[in-house]
Amino acid sequence: MKAEKAKALLEDQTFRSAMDDLRKACYDNIKRSSHEQQDLREDMYYMLRAADAFERILRSRLNDGKINEIDFNIKRMIR
């Protein structure tokens, strides 16, 4: 059951588009940031890491239904 739902979500075009938009927004914010905006760049970095972790969790559901080792050492999402 979890594997089928994870597969459907990973293949859903709306979900894929939203994840792509999220990543693009993070990269755009990083590119537009000024030298003094280290906090913004760091926040965007952690947002990208969280998005990757979320997708890894979904993919792990396809393999064995268990969450594989994921680095949750994300100190903050947004300041």
JOTAUR-V572547 format. One line per field, one symbol per residue. psi: psi as a letter, one per 30 degrees, with the letter a starting at -180 (. if undefined). A space follows every 10 residues. Layout:
psi->???
This chain:
psi->eeeeeeeeef fkeeeeeeee eeeeeeeeee efklefheee eeeeeeeeee eeeeeeeeef fedgglklkk jghjflek.
